[in-house]
Amino acid sequence: MTSSAQHILVATSTHPECDGPLRSGAALAESLGASLGIVHSLGRDGFTSGPFGTGWLDEDRIAAELPHRRELLRKQVKRCGLVTDLATSAVVRAGSAQVVIAEEIQHQRPGLVVIGAPHGIGSIVDRVVRTSSVPVLVARSGSRGRYRSALLATDLSVPSRDAIVEAGRLFQHHSESPERSILFAIESLEEGTASQDVWEAKRRAGIYELARLFEDLEGSDRVDDVDWIVRPGQACEVLRNTAEDFDLVVLGTHGLGGYHRFLVGSVVMETIRSASADVLVVPTGGGDRSWPPPSEANR
């Protein structure tokens, strides 16, 4: 993983609801001193030959559509108040969006990918988040990449700690680094089911375990200036309710062919769907993250 984002890749459609992610990517690139790239997929529908459009991509149809899409990108870039050269240098390709994005991540090797979170999130965001080898920022339509407060979730596992450290490295050169709070949910307790004394003992134990998890970090990775938040209840519900007070949520994935324990896929995607904040998903650990399969990527 990268220790800072020297290059940021924004995956965008030309719809106005993706203006926010583009603005966020540009603002973060400026603040971090990073370069900015744009990738846009034409999709597959209408650009394939053969029976029922199920064959190979039709280069003639693609060539005819490219000028129109670049003009739409130019208008989007202008709407966002950015230099129009970004539209000219954008990568515009035909193919399924998740395949195009995955291949551009491998080719451009960004330190951060920014993608939109449209209403009714589908498989594109899900696939990108699940398979990306670099952090993915899922940004809202009104996002501007300026964060005052960040909520970082942990299940007391080393991979979740690594995700928090990586997020800190990503923003360590940010001109407006957000105030950080670290959240741990005690799932063995439901809110209101324990006496005040029992809950206070559990809360103190949770804070102690959080401190132990981060105590061996050194230098700029230390998490000294944070608030520890320990709350009872199921992780997904606790995270959803707590996230209402923050404008950035940070989650980690374990990279083990799926999500594990607290950081299961349903928690990550439910947070992306329900939170009003932007969500930064940071991959940690090993595991098979190779997607798409070669047969699909080469179509």
ABEGO torsion letter per residue (X at the ends): XBABBABBBBBBBABAAAAAAAAAAAAAAAAAGBBBBBBBBAEABGABBEBGGABBBBAAAAAAAAAAAAAAAAAAAAAAGBBAAAAAABBBBBEBAAAAAAAAAAAAGBABBBBBBBBGBBAAAAAAAAABABBBBBBBAABAGBBABBBBBBAGBAAAAAAAAAAAAAAAABABBBBBBBBBBBAABBBGABBAAAAAAAAAAAAAAAAAAAAABBEAABBABBBBBBBBEBAAAAAAAAAAABABBBBBBAGAGEBBEAABAAAAAAAAAABABBBBBBBBEBEBABOBBAAAAAX
